[in-house]
Amino acid sequence: MTVTILTGPTAVGKTELSIRLAERLRCPIISADSRQIYRGMPIGTAQPTEAELARVKHHLIACREPEEYYSAYEFERDALQLIEEISKTNDNVLVTGGSMMYIDALCGLIDDIPTISEEVRQRTWEEYEANGLEHMMTVLETLDPEYARQVDSQNAKRVIHAVEICRQAGKPYSELRTGSRKERPFDIRMIVLDRKREELFDRIGLRVEKMVEEGLTEEAKAMLPHRELNSLNTVGYKEMFAYFDGIMTLDEAKEKIKRNTRVYAKKQLTWFKKNQLYTWLDASEPTEILIEKILNTPVIQ
């Protein structure tokens, strides 16, 4: 069994290439995206379209309610179960998405993440609700300065979860990434897609404009009653909520989404560069050439 990991920064072009590759391999796709897992958020999370989903079987897309707790631990568990089931009928599976901790967990690059006790979770969330996200970033900078430099500082879910893990484990979250790999009952092929920065940032801008054209404003408005949920405290929805609050105009909200997405993309790239197991490919190359390069990339046993 070979598991191909296809990752890269947001808007680099993972979706179409992953579908073409899965069609070539005649295998399903497991999504490694911490936002696409939720229902009711297809535009803001850039979920594959119905037409794309019809081309290839996808797992872990729109299968959780926004209020449900989901972390790298749950993803590792679910993805390993899916891979075991898929291996009964297929020699390949494709994992695609840009959630770095999800991919590291699946590839066995993270020590066992401790289960967060109800006491630690409640204490951490009460602290967040009382003091806000900026305070929690300060806490994280004290507990784990390395991860604090990498995390999306505007994503409350990730910041708070990192604080929870530091407190539960009694050591920095970043130290759970040991650099050694736990054994897995399958081979792994690890690919990062990248583009020139100007090209990537242009694609991010175009994606945001397309999201708004396709109904991001209406989608965010429908989720407004649930704005306090972790799953909605993320780029795209936060800026739209600020627009609804009259804090900024729609044009200002769009520009801030673009800016915050660019910041996140740079953090993703920084994270991927720390892992020497990845093979880097230029996403601007023709699809067929990219597919051949991926299939010729040596597996990690």
C-alpha positions in Angstrom: 0.0 0.0 0.0 1.3 3.4 -1.0 0.0 6.6 0.5 0.8 9.7 -1.6 0.8 13.0 0.4 0.1 16.0 -1.9 0.3 19.2 0.1 1.4 22.8 -0.3 0.2 26.3 0.6 -3.3 27.5 0.2 -4.3 28.3 -3.5 -1.2 26.6 -4.9 -3.4 24.3 -7.1 -3.8 21.1 -5.0 -7.4 20.3 -5.8 -7.4 19.8 -9.6 -4.0 18.1 -9.6 -5.1 15.7 -6.8 -8.2 14.7 -8.8 -6.3 14.1 -11.9 -3.7 12.1 -10.0 -6.4 10.0 -8.2 -8.0 9.3 -11.6 -4.7 8.1 -12.9 -4.2 5.9 -9.8 -7.8 4.9 -9.7 -7.9 5.6 -6.0 -9.9 7.7 -3.5 -8.8 10.9 -1.8 -8.6 11.6 1.9 -8.8 15.3 2.7 -6.2 16.7 5.2 -7.9 20.1 5.6 -9.0 21.2 9.1 -11.7 23.4 7.7 -13.1 21.4 4.8 -14.1 18.8 7.3 -17.1 20.9 8.4 -20.6 21.1 6.9 -22.2 24.4 5.8 -18.9 26.1 4.8 -18.1 25.0 1.2 -17.2 28.4 -0.2 -15.1 29.8 2.6 -13.1 26.6 3.0 -12.7 26.0 -0.8 -14.2 22.6 -0.6 -14.1 20.6 -3.9 -17.2 21.3 -6.0 -20.0 18.7 -6.5 -18.6 18.1 -10.0 -15.1 17.5 -8.6 -16.5 15.2 -5.8 -18.4 13.2 -8.5 -15.1 12.5 -10.3 -13.3 10.9 -7.4 -14.4 9.5 -4.1 -13.4 11.9 -1.3 -13.2 11.2 2.5 -13.4 13.6 5.4 -15.1 16.4 3.4 -18.1 18.1 5.0 -18.6 15.2 7.5 -18.6 17.1 10.8 -20.9 19.8 12.3 -19.1 23.2 12.9 -19.6 22.8 16.7 -17.8 19.4 16.8 -14.3 19.3 18.2 -11.7 17.9 15.8 -8.0 17.9 16.0 -4.8 16.3 14.5 -5.4 13.3 16.9 -8.9 12.7 15.5 -7.6 13.0 12.0 -4.8 10.6 12.5 -7.2 8.0 14.0 -9.8 8.5 11.2 -7.3 8.6 8.3 -5.5 5.4 9.5 -8.8 3.6 9.7 -9.7 4.7 6.2 -6.3 3.7 4.8 -6.7 0.2 6.4 -10.1 -0.2 4.8 -9.0 1.2 1.4 -6.0 -1.1 1.4 -8.3 -4.1 1.1 -9.3 -3.2 -2.4 -6.7 -0.7 -3.6 -2.9 -0.4 -3.5 -3.0 3.4 -3.5 -4.6 6.3 -1.7 -4.1 10.0 -2.1 -4.0 12.4 0.9 -4.3 16.0 0.0 -4.7 19.3 2.0 -2.7 22.0 3.7 -3.2 21.3 7.4 0.4 20.7 8.5 -0.3 19.0 11.8 -2.8 16.6 10.2 -0.2 15.4 7.7 2.6 15.2 10.2 0.3 13.1 12.5 -0.7 10.7 9.7 2.9 10.2 8.6 3.9 9.3 12.2 6.0 12.5 12.7 4.4 13.5 15.9 4.6 11.7 19.2 1.3 10.6 20.7 -0.7 13.8 21.3 -2.1 13.7 24.9 -5.8 13.5 25.3 -6.8 16.9 26.7 -8.5 16.6 30.1 -11.8 18.4 30.6 -10.2 20.5 33.4 -7.4 21.7 31.1 -9.8 22.4 28.2 -12.3 24.3 30.4 -9.6 26.3 32.1 -8.0 27.3 28.8 -11.3 28.2 27.1 -12.4 30.3 30.1 -9.1 32.1 29.9 -9.6 32.8 26.2 -13.2 34.0 26.7 -12.1 36.3 29.5 -9.0 37.7 27.9 -9.1 37.2 24.2 -6.9 35.8 21.4 -4.0 38.2 21.8 -3.6 37.1 25.4 -3.6 33.5 24.4 -0.9 34.2 21.9 1.2 35.7 24.6 0.6 32.5 26.7 1.7 30.3 23.8 4.8 32.5 23.2 5.8 31.7 26.8 4.9 28.0 26.6 6.2 27.3 23.1 8.0 30.2 21.3 8.9 28.0 18.3 5.3 27.0 17.6 4.1 30.5 18.3 6.2 31.7 15.4 4.6 29.2 13.1 1.0 29.1 14.1 -1.7 31.2 12.4 -2.0 33.8 15.2 -5.5 34.8 14.0 -6.8 31.2 14.2 -8.2 30.9 17.8 -8.8 27.1 17.4 -5.1 26.4 16.6 -3.7 28.8 19.2 -5.9 27.5 22.0 -5.3 23.8 21.1 -1.6 24.4 21.2 -1.9 25.9 24.7 -4.0 23.0 25.8 -1.4 20.5 24.6 1.5 22.4 26.2 -0.3 22.4 29.5 -1.5 18.8 29.3 1.9 17.4 28.1 3.9 19.6 30.4 6.3 20.5 27.5 6.2 22.5 24.3 3.9 21.4 21.5 6.8 21.7 19.0 8.8 19.1 21.0 6.1 16.5 20.1 7.5 16.7 16.6 10.5 14.5 17.3 12.0 14.3 13.8 11.8 10.5 13.9 8.9 8.7 12.2 6.7 6.1 13.9 6.3 2.9 11.8 3.3 2.8 9.5 2.0 -0.3 7.7 2.3 1.4 4.3 4.8 3.3 2.1 4.6 7.1 1.9 5.3 9.4 -1.0 5.5 13.1 0.3 5.1 15.9 -2.2 4.9 19.7 -1.7 3.6 21.9 -4.5 5.0 25.4 -4.7 5.0 28.4 -7.0 6.8 31.7 -7.3 5.6 34.0 -4.6 4.1 36.6 -6.9 2.2 33.9 -8.8 1.0 32.3 -5.6 -0.2 35.6 -4.1 -2.0 36.5 -7.4 -3.8 33.2 -7.2 -4.8 33.9 -3.6 -6.3 37.2 -4.7 -8.2 35.7 -7.5 -9.5 32.9 -5.2 -10.8 35.4 -2.7 -12.6 37.4 -5.4 -14.1 34.2 -6.8 -15.3 33.1 -3.3 -17.1 36.4 -2.9 -18.7 36.1 -6.4 -19.8 32.6 -5.6 -21.6 33.7 -2.4 -19.1 33.9 0.5 -21.0 36.9 1.9 -24.2 34.9 2.0 -22.6 31.8 3.4 -20.9 33.8 6.2 -24.2 35.6 7.0 -25.9 32.2 7.4 -23.2 31.2 9.9 -23.4 34.5 11.8 -25.5 33.0 14.7 -22.6 30.5 15.2 -19.7 33.0 15.0 -18.3 32.1 18.4 -17.5 28.5 17.3 -13.9 27.5 16.9 -14.5 26.3 13.3 -15.6 29.8 12.3 -12.8 31.7 14.0 -10.7 31.6 10.8 -9.6 33.6 7.8 -12.6 34.4 5.5 -15.3 34.3 8.1 -13.8 36.6 10.7 -13.3 39.3 8.2 -16.9 38.9 6.9 -18.2 39.1 10.4 -16.3 42.3 10.9 -18.0 43.6 7.7 -21.4 42.7 9.1 -20.5 44.5 12.3 -19.8 47.7 10.3 -16.1 47.6 11.3 -15.0 47.6 7.6 -16.4 47.8 4.1 -16.8 44.7 1.9 -13.8 45.8 -0.1 -11.7 46.2 3.0 -12.9 42.8 4.2 -11.8 41.2 0.9 -8.4 42.9 1.1 -7.9 41.7 4.7 -8.8 38.1 3.7 -6.2 38.3 0.9 -3.6 39.6 3.3 -4.3 37.1 6.1 -4.3 34.3 3.6 -0.9 35.3 2.2 0.5 35.3 5.8 -0.9 31.8 6.4 0.5 30.5 3.1 4.0 31.7 4.1 3.7 30.0 7.5 2.7 26.8 5.7 5.8 27.0 3.5 8.0 27.6 6.5 6.5 24.5 8.2 7.0 22.2 5.2 10.6 23.3 4.7 11.5 21.9 8.1 10.7 18.4 6.9 13.5 16.9 4.7 11.2 14.0 3.6 9.3 16.2 1.2 9.9 16.3 -2.6 9.2 19.9 -3.8 7.6 20.4 -7.3 6.7 23.5 -9.2 2.9 23.6 -9.5 3.1 25.8 -12.6 4.4 22.9 -14.7 1.9 21.0 -16.9 -0.3 18.6 -15.1 0.8 15.5 -16.9 4.5 16.3 -16.2 3.7 16.8 -12.5 1.9 13.5 -12.4 4.8 11.7 -13.9 7.2 13.3 -11.5 5.0 12.4 -8.5 4.7 8.8 -9.6 8.5 8.6 -10.0 9.2 10.0 -6.6 10.7 7.4 -4.3 8.5 6.1 -1.5 9.5 6.3 2.2 9.3 2.9 3.8 
